[in-house]
Amino acid sequence: MATFVRVLSVDLRKSLRNRWFLVALLASFFSLLLAITRDLGYLPTHMQMEYTEEPRWAELLITAMQGSFAALALPALSALPAAGLALLEIQTGAARAAVFRTGYDRYALGKTIACLLSGMLVQAGGILLMMLLFNILRLSDLHGLIPLTAWAEALSPVLARILCGGLWAGLGSLIALLSMTASAASIGPLCLCYALIMVGTRFFPAVPMINPINWLKAATPGLLLALPLAGLAMALLLRREVNAHV
């Protein structure tokens, strides 16, 4: 167990300390910001007016998370930091030394968990930055932070977006390992997302869960199940590829 914890911590550091994690996190924040730029322009005036209601912060956050650009950018940005790392280690030979120290199973499991977590943390970080911006705006005009209860309505969509971040990161790693192309780790999820949107919109409008845009509306049981299934598929495929190339 101690060995696996060390393996996981090393993999997480590789995922979170590389420059692409910061790039993806900031890009996720700006993709959210893009959806509500006009609304944010009216907020200071709205809050300075007397006898006005408190801005609906949860609705504003939901609007940002479900914006078209933010939804389309989510797969590629979630996969950017870590989805291609496993394949790169196989191709460069770095996996050989790691497997020798930890074993095949621990190596595959550590890489899988780190990949899924990195995708989830990219989205969580972008959302937290957006919430921080809202608090700064409220603090400057109303001299107080947003009450935690004001976010209640957004909890399910927030969880859905974070889960989708992990899911797309896992799918990106799967696509990279299947194609043996590192660049496919980010491009593949974007193409798959667009294809599913087209199929769901044109051919199966009565089946909303085919369209990835609908995954962002709430944390459904299907989404909760899809994440560990994607992780299992990635771990098994990575185990096979490592065994074949190391």
N, C-alpha and C positions, 0 to 999 in steps of 0.2 A: 504493500500500500504506500509506504513512504517513497519507494522508487517511482511509482506512478505519479504521485503528487509532484515530485521533482520534474518528471518528464512534462507534465501538464503546465507547470509554472514556466518552464523554459519555452514551450510552444506558445504560451500566452504572451510572454515577453517579446518573442519574435513577431507575433501578430500585432501587438499594440504599440510597440516602440518603433516600428518602421514608419517612414514618412507617409506612406499611402494610407495609413489609418487616420492620421491627422487631416490629410487631403479629403478623404471620404467623409469624415465627420463634419468638416466645415462645408463641404459641398452639400451634404444632406441638410444642414442648417439653412443654407442659402436657397435650396430647392423648396423648403418649407416657407421661407420668408417670401419667395416670389409669388406664392399663391395668395398672400394677404397684404401685399404692399399697399394697395389702395386703402384697405380697412385701417391699417396702422396709421396712415396719414390723417385720418379723421379722429383717431383716438384722443390725442391731447386736447383738441377742441371740445370733444364730447365730455371728457372728464372735468373740464373747467367750467362747464355750464352748471348752474344750480338746478336742483330738483330733477336731475337725470338719474336714471338707474345705473347701477354698477355694470360696466361692460361685461358681456357674457364671454368670459375668458375661455371656458371649456369649448364653447361653440367655435370661437376663433381658432383655437388649437386644432379642433377637428377639421375645420375648413382648410387649414394649412396642411395637415397630414394627408388629406384626400384630394389635394390639388393635382391636376393632370400631370404637370411636370414632376412634382414630388413623387407621384406614384410610378411614373415611367423610369425615373432615375434610381429608384430604390433598389432594384435587382443588381445593377452594375456597381453601385456605390457600396452595397452591403458585401459584395464578393471581392471588391478591390483589395482590401488589406491582406487577406489570408487564403483565399480560395485556391490560389495557384501555388502556394508554398510547398505542399506535399509533392506535387509533380516536379517542381524545381529541385527539391532535395533528391528525388529519385534520379533525375537526369544529370545532376552534378556529382552524384556519388556521396553526398552528405548523409543520405539515409543509411548507408552501410554502417558507419560508425555509431549512429544513434541506435540502430537495431541491435548491434552487437552489445551495447550497454544495457538496453532495456528489454529487448525481445520484440518479436513481431506484433503481438497483440497489444501490448502497452503502447508501442509506437503508433499504431493505427488509431487506437482509441484516443490517445492524447492529441494527435493531430486533428482528429474529427471534432472533439469537444472545443479545442481552441479555435477552429474554423467557425463553428456555429456561434460561439460566444463573441467572436470578433464582429460578425455580421450583426448580431443583436446589439452590441455595444455601440456600433456606428450609429444605428438608428436611435438608441436611447440617448446618446450624447447629443445628437441633433435636436431631439425633442427637449432635452434639458436646457440647451442653449436658447431655444425659443421661449421656454417658460421663464428663463432668466431675463430675457428681453422684456417680456410682459411685466415682470415684477419691477424692472427698472422704470418702465413707463408709468406704472401705477405709483411707484415711490416718488417720482418727480412731480406728479400732479396731485395725488391724494395723500401723500406722506404716509404710506403704509404698504405692507406687502399683501399680495393676493391671499385670501384665506384658503387653507388647504381644501376646505369643503367645496370651493368653487370649481375644483378640478374633477369632481366625482363623475360627471357626465362623460368625461373624456377618457376614463380609465380603460374601458374595454377597447376603444380604437387605439389607444396608446399601446396596450399589450399586443393587439393584433399587428401593429406596425413593427414592433420589436421582434415578435415571432417570425414575421415575414422576412426580416433582416437575416435571422439565422437560417431560415429555410432557403433563401436565395443564395446565401453563402455556401451552404451544403450542396445545393444543385450546381453551383458554379464549379465547385471542386470535382463533382461527379463528371460534369461535361469535360473538364480539363483532363481528367484521368482516362476517360473513354476515348477522347480524341488525341491524347498525348500532345496537347498544345496548350502551353501555359496561358497565352493570351485569351484563349477561349473561356478561361475562368471568369472573366468579367463580361466579355462580349456575349458568351453563350446565354447567361441568364437574361440579358436584355432582349436578345432575339427570341428566346423562349417566351418571355413575358408578352412581347408584342404579338407573337403568333397566337398565344392563348387568348389575348384580347380580341384579335380578329375572328378567331374561331367561335369564341363565346358570343360575340356581338352579332355576327352574321348568320351563323348556323345553329347555335343553341342558346338563343336569348331566354328561353324558359328554364335554363339550368344556370343560375347566376354564379355558382361556385367555380365554373370553368374560367370565368373572367377574373384575373388576378386583382383588378381594381376593387372587386367586391370583397376580397379577402381583408381589405383594410377597414371595413366597416365595424367589425366586432371580432373578438377572440372566440371563435366557434370551436366546438369539439373537434371538427375536422382539421382545423388549423393546428390545434394542440397535438393532434395525432400525427400530422404531416411532418412536424419538425423532428421527432425521434425516428420516424421512418426514414427520412432523408439522411439523418445521422447514421443509422444502421447500414443503409445502402452504401454510404461513403466509406464507412469503416471496413466493410467487407470487400469493397472494390480496392481500397488502398492496401488492405492486407494481401490481396491477390497480386497486385502490381509490385508491391515491395518484395514479395516472395519470388516473383518471376525475374526481377531485375537486380536484386541484391544477393 
